[in-house]
Amino acid sequence: MQLSDNQYSIQGVDPVELCRQYGSPLYVYDGGTIRRKVLELQEAFSGVKMKIKYACKANTNLAVLRLMRELGVELDVVSPGEFEMGRCVGYLGSQITFTPSGVPYPEVRTAVEAGATVNIDSLPLLEWFGQTYGSSKPCLIRLKPNVAAGGNIKIMTAHTDSKFGISVALLDNVLAIVEKYGIKVIGLHQHTGSDIKEAEPFLKAAGVIMEAALHFPDLEVIDMGGGFKVAYHPEDSLTDMHTLGQQITAGFKDFCARYGRELELWFEPGKFLVSESGYLLVTATVLKNDPARFFIHVDSGLNHLVRPMMYGSYHHILNVSNPGGEAKTYTVVGYICETDTFATDRPLPEVRPGDVLAFLNAGAYAFTMSSNYNARVRPAEVLIDHGQARLVRRRETLDDLLRTQEDL
């Protein structure tokens, strides 16, 4: 979002006017930011055969998926629903990786038989896959390198206690099952976590995976997952993707030389590609100057943006209606009948009833984690691309909430 002449805009579009047109609260995505982040990742790893697999659980809006496909980005999905959303916008099954986490086997069968490559995350699933397909279908195996990185235990996925993947300590078991059924393993996968700034955790996890890779003679892919850091706070330092790319590329090239041929390097970024593109626009409703706090109530809550309550996540807030107002300290809270505090003692330009506030970095794990708690409807979504704003999801209605109920 740009500030010029004391007015905020997104690609020249006034966010306050968007709320007038489409209602508040409102999710807005900047397609230009998504384009820039894809290009940044492509340039950082231009020295190797690199493929981006967008972890679409971050944001499954079909307009976002369609933009990813336009940019040559493939998909990583975790459910049949996400798989079908990808196919809705034109992805082929062969362009989709299915990374389950303890799902029922029929879900895996559906994805595999539609052409997806499954990323096997447990010994029981590996056994089932071998019994079902033998050597007729390729797969990846998700190993857990037992590396802790990312700072917040809730978003770490490769440490010893994580549910994700097969521990490298069980590599002999993996190899025995692969040999027993002649399973065609074309890739090894790991995902370290999220908000990782430096190359060291990636390199450490890669070292574990690449040592394991020497036991698999037919690999085509090493998949390093995602987790690149996103700057949520204005004072956060950004990941130097150029340097990160150089360091990881050098290590990957060394591995390929040891392995005996060039493999593809895959990444599965979600948040990195879409987080900065998103804004949740809300309207200040009630201002309550309590002796303990000066509360701003807004027309949204944890039903629309749960990350601050679930992860303790920081989202920067702008007063887009009054950017030049005198700075005051507020606690911004929602309208849900739970504790849904977005920000405590946050300095903001003076907020008046009716002012539009913008929560930044709301493009990832925001709408996709939303709910109808308190029988509240979900907001509309707008995509701005090439300076044009268009509605890409209408606001829900009460009819939507009642549609699946039978006792009517």
C-alpha positions in Angstrom: 0.0 0.0 0.0 1.4 3.4 -1.0 1.0 6.7 0.8 1.1 9.8 -1.4 -0.2 13.3 -0.6 -1.6 12.0 2.7 -3.7 9.3 1.0 -3.2 5.6 0.8 -3.8 3.6 -2.4 -3.2 0.1 -3.8 -2.0 0.4 -7.4 -3.8 3.8 -7.5 -7.0 2.4 -6.0 -8.4 4.0 -2.9 -9.1 1.4 -0.2 -11.7 3.6 1.5 -13.6 3.7 -1.8 -13.3 -0.1 -2.1 -15.1 -0.4 1.3 -17.8 1.9 0.1 -18.3 -0.2 -3.1 -17.9 -3.7 -1.7 -18.6 -3.3 2.0 -16.6 -3.7 5.2 -14.8 -5.8 6.3 -13.1 -6.6 3.0 -10.1 -8.6 1.9 -8.0 -7.0 -0.8 -5.1 -8.7 -2.7 -2.5 -6.8 -4.7 -1.7 -8.9 -7.8 1.4 -6.8 -8.5 3.0 -7.9 -5.2 2.3 -11.6 -6.0 4.0 -11.1 -9.4 7.0 -9.5 -7.7 7.4 -12.2 -5.1 7.3 -15.0 -7.7 10.0 -13.2 -9.8 12.1 -12.6 -6.7 12.2 -16.3 -6.0 12.8 -17.3 -9.6 15.8 -14.9 -9.9 17.3 -16.0 -6.5 17.5 -19.6 -7.8 18.2 -19.0 -11.5 21.4 -21.0 -11.2 19.6 -24.4 -10.9 16.6 -26.2 -12.3 14.1 -24.8 -9.8 10.4 -25.3 -9.7 7.9 -23.3 -7.5 5.1 -25.3 -6.0 2.7 -22.8 -4.4 1.5 -24.1 -1.0 -2.1 -23.1 -1.7 -3.4 -23.6 1.8 -2.1 -20.1 2.3 -4.8 -18.6 0.0 -7.1 -20.7 -2.2 -9.0 -17.9 -3.9 -9.4 -19.1 -7.5 -8.3 -15.7 -8.8 -5.0 -16.1 -6.9 -4.6 -19.7 -8.2 -5.2 -18.6 -11.7 -2.6 -15.9 -11.4 -0.1 -18.4 -10.1 -0.8 -20.6 -13.1 -0.3 -17.7 -15.4 3.1 -17.1 -13.8 4.2 -20.7 -14.3 3.9 -21.7 -10.7 2.7 -25.2 -9.9 0.7 -26.3 -6.9 1.2 -28.1 -3.6 -2.1 -29.2 -2.1 -3.1 -31.0 1.2 -6.7 -32.0 0.6 -9.0 -33.1 -2.2 -10.8 -29.7 -2.0 -7.5 -27.9 -2.8 -6.8 -30.4 -5.5 -10.1 -29.7 -7.2 -9.7 -26.0 -6.9 -6.4 -26.3 -8.7 -8.1 -28.2 -11.5 -10.9 -25.6 -11.7 -8.4 -23.0 -12.9 -6.7 -25.3 -15.4 -3.9 -27.1 -13.5 -3.3 -30.6 -14.8 -3.0 -33.4 -12.2 0.7 -33.7 -13.2 1.3 -30.1 -12.1 0.0 -30.8 -8.6 1.8 -32.4 -5.6 -0.4 -33.8 -2.9 1.2 -33.6 0.5 -1.1 -35.4 3.0 -0.9 -35.4 6.8 -2.4 -38.6 8.0 -5.4 -38.4 5.7 -7.6 -41.4 4.8 -6.1 -43.5 2.0 -9.0 -43.0 -0.4 -8.0 -39.3 -0.6 -4.5 -40.4 -1.6 -5.9 -42.8 -4.2 -8.1 -40.1 -5.7 -5.2 -37.7 -6.1 -2.8 -40.3 -7.5 -5.3 -41.6 -10.0 -6.0 -38.0 -11.2 -2.3 -37.7 -12.0 -0.9 -35.9 -8.9 2.4 -37.0 -7.3 1.8 -37.9 -3.7 4.3 -36.9 -1.0 4.3 -39.8 1.4 4.4 -38.8 5.1 4.3 -42.0 7.1 5.4 -45.6 7.1 1.8 -47.0 7.0 1.0 -44.8 4.0 4.2 -46.0 2.3 3.3 -49.6 2.9 -0.2 -49.0 1.5 1.2 -47.2 -1.5 3.5 -50.1 -2.2 0.7 -52.6 -1.9 -1.6 -50.6 -4.1 0.7 -49.4 -6.8 4.0 -51.2 -6.6 6.3 -49.6 -9.1 3.5 -48.3 -11.4 3.2 -44.8 -9.8 5.9 -42.4 -8.8 6.0 -40.8 -5.4 8.0 -38.4 -3.1 8.8 -39.3 0.5 8.6 -36.6 3.1 11.4 -37.1 5.6 11.7 -35.3 9.0 15.3 -34.1 9.4 14.8 -33.3 13.1 15.9 -29.6 12.6 14.1 -26.9 14.7 13.9 -23.5 12.9 11.5 -20.6 12.7 11.3 -19.2 16.2 7.7 -20.2 16.9 7.1 -23.8 17.9 3.6 -23.6 16.4 5.0 -23.1 12.9 8.0 -25.4 13.1 7.4 -28.7 11.2 10.8 -30.5 11.0 11.7 -30.9 14.7 11.8 -34.2 16.5 8.3 -33.9 18.1 6.5 -32.7 14.9 3.8 -34.9 13.5 4.9 -34.2 9.9 7.0 -36.6 7.8 9.0 -39.8 8.5 11.9 -39.4 10.9 15.3 -39.9 9.3 15.9 -42.2 12.2 13.5 -44.6 10.4 15.4 -44.5 7.1 16.2 -48.2 7.2 12.5 -49.0 7.5 11.7 -46.7 4.6 14.3 -48.4 2.4 13.0 -51.8 3.3 9.5 -51.0 2.3 10.6 -49.3 -0.9 12.7 -52.4 -1.8 9.9 -54.8 -0.8 7.4 -53.3 -3.3 9.8 -51.8 -5.8 8.3 -48.3 -5.2 9.4 -45.7 -7.6 10.7 -42.9 -5.4 11.4 -39.8 -7.6 12.0 -37.3 -4.9 12.7 -36.6 -1.2 10.9 -33.8 0.6 11.3 -31.8 3.8 9.6 -28.7 5.2 11.5 -27.0 8.0 8.9 -24.5 9.1 8.0 -20.9 8.6 9.6 -17.4 9.0 13.2 -18.7 8.4 15.5 -15.8 7.4 18.9 -17.4 7.1 20.3 -20.1 4.9 21.7 -22.2 7.8 18.5 -24.0 8.7 17.8 -24.8 5.1 21.3 -26.0 4.6 21.3 -28.1 7.7 18.0 -29.8 6.8 19.2 -30.2 3.2 22.4 -31.9 4.4 20.3 -34.5 6.2 18.0 -35.0 3.2 20.9 -35.2 0.7 22.7 -37.8 2.7 19.5 -39.9 2.7 19.1 -39.2 -1.0 22.3 -41.2 -1.7 20.3 -44.4 -0.9 17.7 -43.7 -3.6 19.2 -44.2 -7.1 16.3 -42.9 -9.2 15.6 -39.4 -7.8 14.6 -36.5 -10.0 13.7 -34.0 -7.3 14.8 -32.6 -4.0 12.0 -30.6 -2.4 13.0 -28.2 0.3 9.5 -27.1 1.2 9.0 -23.4 2.1 9.3 -21.2 5.1 11.0 -18.1 3.8 10.6 -15.2 6.2 8.0 -12.5 5.7 8.4 -9.1 7.3 5.3 -8.5 9.5 6.7 -5.6 11.6 8.0 -2.5 9.9 11.3 -3.0 11.8 11.6 -6.6 10.6 14.6 -7.2 8.4 13.8 -8.9 5.1 15.4 -12.1 4.0 18.2 -11.4 1.5 16.8 -13.8 -1.1 19.8 -13.2 -3.5 22.3 -14.3 -0.8 20.1 -17.1 0.4 19.7 -18.3 -3.2 23.4 -18.3 -3.8 24.2 -20.3 -0.6 21.5 -22.9 -1.1 22.3 -23.2 -4.9 26.0 -23.8 -4.1 25.1 -26.6 -1.7 22.6 -28.2 -4.1 25.1 -28.1 -7.0 27.7 -29.9 -4.8 25.1 -32.5 -3.9 24.2 -33.1 -7.6 27.9 -33.6 -8.4 28.1 -36.3 -5.7 24.8 -37.8 -6.8 26.0 -38.1 -10.4 23.5 -36.0 -12.3 21.5 -32.8 -12.1 18.2 -32.9 -10.2 15.4 -30.4 -9.9 15.2 -28.3 -6.8 11.6 -27.6 -5.7 10.3 -25.1 -3.2 6.8 -24.9 -1.7 6.3 -21.3 -0.6 2.9 -20.1 0.5 3.2 -17.2 2.9 6.2 -15.8 1.0 4.2 -15.5 -2.2 0.9 -14.1 -1.0 1.2 -12.7 2.6 2.4 -9.2 1.6 -0.2 -8.9 -1.1 -3.2 -9.0 1.3 -5.0 -6.4 3.3 -8.0 -6.9 5.6 -9.9 -3.6 5.6 -12.2 -3.0 8.6 -14.2 -0.2 10.0 -13.9 1.3 13.5 -17.3 1.1 15.2 -17.1 1.8 18.9 -14.4 3.8 20.7 -14.2 2.9 24.4 -11.8 4.9 26.5 -11.5 2.6 29.5 -9.2 3.4 32.5 -7.1 0.4 31.5 -7.1 0.7 27.7 -8.4 2.9 24.9 -10.3 0.2 22.9 -11.2 0.4 19.3 -13.9 -2.0 18.3 -14.0 -3.0 14.6 -16.5 -4.8 12.4 -14.4 -8.0 12.3 -12.8 -10.5 14.7 -11.1 -13.8 15.1 -13.7 -15.2 12.7 -12.0 -13.3 9.9 -8.4 -13.1 11.0 -7.4 -15.6 13.7 -3.6 -15.5 13.4 -3.1 -12.9 16.2 -5.1 -15.0 18.6 -3.8 -18.4 17.4 -0.2 -17.7 16.9 0.4 -14.4 18.7 1.1 -13.0 15.2 1.8 -9.3 14.7 -0.1 -7.5 11.9 0.8 -3.9 11.2 -2.3 -1.6 11.2 -2.8 1.6 9.2 -5.5 4.2 9.6 -6.2 4.7 5.9 -9.0 7.2 6.5 -6.9 9.6 8.7 -3.1 8.9 8.0 -2.2 12.4 9.1 -4.0 12.3 12.4 -2.3 12.9 15.8 -0.7 9.7 17.1 -2.6 8.0 20.0 -2.3 4.6 21.6 -5.1 2.1 21.1 -6.0 -1.5 21.7 -7.8 -2.9 18.6 -10.4 -5.5 19.3 -13.0 -7.4 17.4 -16.8 -7.9 17.7 -16.8 -11.6 18.5 -18.0 -12.8 21.9 -14.5 -14.1 22.8 -11.2 -12.3 23.5 -10.2 -11.3 20.0 -7.6 -8.7 20.4 -5.8 -7.8 17.2 -3.3 -5.4 18.8 -2.5 -4.1 22.3 -1.3 -0.5 23.0 -0.7 0.1 19.3 0.2 3.7 18.3 -2.1 4.9 15.4 -3.1 8.2 13.9 -6.3 9.3 15.7 -9.1 6.9 15.0 -12.7 8.1 14.7 -15.9 6.1 14.4 -16.2 5.1 10.7 -12.5 5.2 9.9 -11.2 2.4 7.8 -8.2 0.5 9.2 -6.0 -1.9 7.2 -4.4 -5.0 8.6 -1.3 -5.7 6.6 0.1 -9.1 5.6 -3.3 -10.6 5.4 -2.8 -12.5 2.2 -1.8 -15.8 3.8 -3.6 -18.0 6.3 -6.2 -15.3 6.8 -9.4 -15.9 4.7 -8.5 -19.6 4.4 -8.6 -19.9 8.2 -11.8 -17.8 8.6 -15.0 -19.2 10.1 -18.7 -18.4 10.7 -18.3 -18.3 14.4 -21.1 -16.3 16.1 -23.1 -16.9 12.9 -21.0 -14.1 11.2 -20.6 -14.1 7.5 -17.2 -14.0 5.8 -16.1 -10.9 3.9 -15.9 -10.4 0.2 -12.5 -10.6 -1.6 -11.1 -8.2 -4.2 -8.1 -8.6 -6.5 -6.3 -5.6 -7.9 -4.1 -6.3 -10.9 -2.8 -4.0 -13.5 -4.5 -1.1 -11.7 -8.0 -2.7 -12.0 -10.0 -3.9 -9.0 -12.5 -6.7 -9.4 -14.6 -8.7 -7.0 -13.3 -12.3 -6.8 -15.5 -13.6 -4.0 -18.8 -12.1 -2.9 -19.7 -11.5 0.7 -21.6 -14.4 2.3 -25.2 -14.1 3.3 -27.4 -15.7 6.0 -28.7 -18.0 3.2 -25.1 -19.3 2.8 -25.0 -20.1 6.5 -28.3 -22.0 6.4 -27.8 -23.7 3.1 -26.5 -27.0 4.4 -28.9 -27.3 7.4 -31.8 -29.7 7.0 -34.1 -28.7 9.9 -35.9 -25.9 8.0 
